[in-house]
Amino acid sequence: MSIQVENLSFSYDKHEVLKNVSFSATENRILSVLGPNGVGKSTLFSCILGLLPDYSGKIEVDGEDIRNLSAREMARRIAYIPQSHYPSFNYTVFDMVLMGTTQQVSVFSTPGKKQIERAERAVERMGIAHLSHRGFSMISGGERQLAIIARALAQDAHTLIMDEPTANLDFGNQIKVLTQIKSLASDGYTIIQSTHNPDQTFLFSDLVLALKDGRVFACGKPADIVNRELIHALYGVDIELQSICNDAVRVCVPSFAAQP
């Protein structure tokens, strides 16, 4: 599974948000989109999902132009995981996951045995089967995020677009969610996620797409492009990179804290 974006530009009225953005994402890899608020990350995702069709350039999914794909066909290929989700009704976790199969049945049908089995596999895969009968609003934020990812798996799409999947989660839940995301990539999924945390890119990402002013500022492996110059350009702060775990891992440290 792959996503290919070529010379993507998009404007809201006369305000150009994305400017000639090009990149590719492939299976078994996590591509993290890094950049400050308002840089165009959400607009980029909306274009890839087909929600903003009035763009220029080309977006291909598995070699097919998304302009030629119906909404149902798109749902078979790409699943979206929002930053947070609070339904109006307190559905059970299993019912929330089962909702991911709606594109697999006709308008006036209900999920059948195949869809139920798919939802069961999804909750097992994300390690939340024990929560299946709990109310979705009664579980923790990290558990809710895992349930939303399980819903995407039940959709049976193999490209996952994630909008800051660890936002508003405590440290423990961030690690749990990111570990599951990394495992999904290892299983063959194509994953594109947005993040504000450069350290997460070192730990979990295979590629980084850095956006600034709606353009691609840099794109490549985290170790090759995430440095003090890039962080200053994106966020206007000074950091130092420090290596830990026998130089196996890098972390960003504020310059004042890095002083001896």
Summary of the structure (lengths in Angstrom):
residues: 260
radius of gyration: 19.0
end to end distance: 47.4
largest distance: 67.4
contacts: 816
relative contact order: 0.17
helix: 39%
strand: 30%
